[in-house]
């Protein structure tokens, strides 16, 4: 049952970040928002496979933590990269 909850959390977070990147970064990252969306989609696919036990090397909770940390880095990276320079008029 815990694996199903981890799957659900990975999917909800990744879909939320993907949708958020397409909407929130419309003006700040015109092309970069698609990179964040693609990375979130790949993280969702890989995260579900890893949490399901199809990828070895680490335990399922460790993969879950790694995928959620990667998604958090995407959000932070989007905000840091997307800052506009101040305009002096």
Number of C-alpha atoms within 10 A of each C-alpha: 6 9 15 12 10 19 19 13 16 25 19 13 16 25 17 13 22 24 15 16 24 19 11 14 18 14 12 15 20 11 12 17 23 16 16 24 21 14 18 28 17 13 22 24 14 17 26 25 15 24 25 16 15 10 15 10 9 12 12 21 14 13 22 22 15 15 22 19 12 15 22 15 12 20 17 12 12 20 15 10 11 16 10 10 6 6 5 4 3
